[in-house]
Amino acid sequence: MHELGVVFHVIDEIEDLARQNNVEHVNSVTLQIGTVTGIIPSYLEDCWNWAVSKQENMVNCRLIIEKIEAITHCEDCNQDYNTIIYGKKCPHCESENTYLIQGNEFMIKEMEVV
Amino acid sequence: MGNIRIIEVKQSVFASNDKRAAELRNELKEKKTFLLNVMSSPGSGKTTTLTRLINILKEEFKIGVMEADIDSDVDARTVSKNTGVEAIQLHTGGMCHLDADMTRQGIESLESDDYDLIILENVGNLVCPAEFDTGAVKNMCILSVPEGDDKPLKYPLMFEVSNFVLINKIDVLPYFDFDIEKCKENIRYRNPMADIFEICSKDGRGIEEVAEYIRQQIYDWRR
């Protein structure tokens, strides 16, 4: 998909934050990624390893990925369920009057720096 | 070497792009310029459809076109040859989508500063362009019959972010297992607000209605 484009966006953000915080080197970056973002972590890591090698203050910077499970809420029966298994249709009452509560996050959580 | 420390960020990766896109939209509002972002798969008939729409709309509006592609300037040349309006090619340098900054650079490299309508033909792909807000006022998606009526189910985000969808190549409907009512149902399942048009960019069917719709959108934006 577009993992490389996304990695460039993350690195731009990190570079901005590094400048603002007088950082010499970024050791690691922790991302939180929802399971229905369509981002594939192993692809992301490959792109990451290539892209950080080009950044002077990010060489060998580790990428830590925390997964956020996708959960959907049903407005008709008021119950929550696993989006990956059941999709848009509520397994409790078969309603499609549902919305995603979490799972499409793509956040920079924190960075370890020197 | 200093001490190791942790900086808490807690910020969406798309946050800065979203912010830049909103800034761009505000500036366009001030200038009364309507930016239309056009997305679709490769080969869905984007360039042909746009050529027809532009030839109708250019009578009333000053139009500029930005063709985004990974490489080549085929589309920009085609559009400017067939419509006479200014068209520039944006190269994304290998990227599969345009973001707000790239869109702004494109707008700044257009010749004039007083367009009524700028059309951005995004990279042909139903996944990545949907993720990044370009700063456009409205998103238009073109889906063509040979692609299948199930595409809105397979590419949910594209249809969620599209304000209106054109179903193109309806002339070949008899030759494909494409259920047009099912397709509309699938689009509305993803986006109940989406307006849907049936067109054939080859013979021009339905194009007039879409042009009228875009005309109304431009009037609304200028208010």
Interface residues (C-beta under 8 A of the other chain):
Chain A: M1 H2 L4 G5 V6 F8 H9 V10 D12 E13 D16 L17 N21 V23 E24 N27 L31 G38 K88 E96 E105 F106 M107 I108 K109 E110 M111 E112 V113 V114
Chain B: M1 G2 N3 I4 R5 I6 I7 E8 V9 K10 Q11 S12 V13 F14 S16 N17 G94 M95 C96 H97 D99 V127 C128 E131 L157 Y189
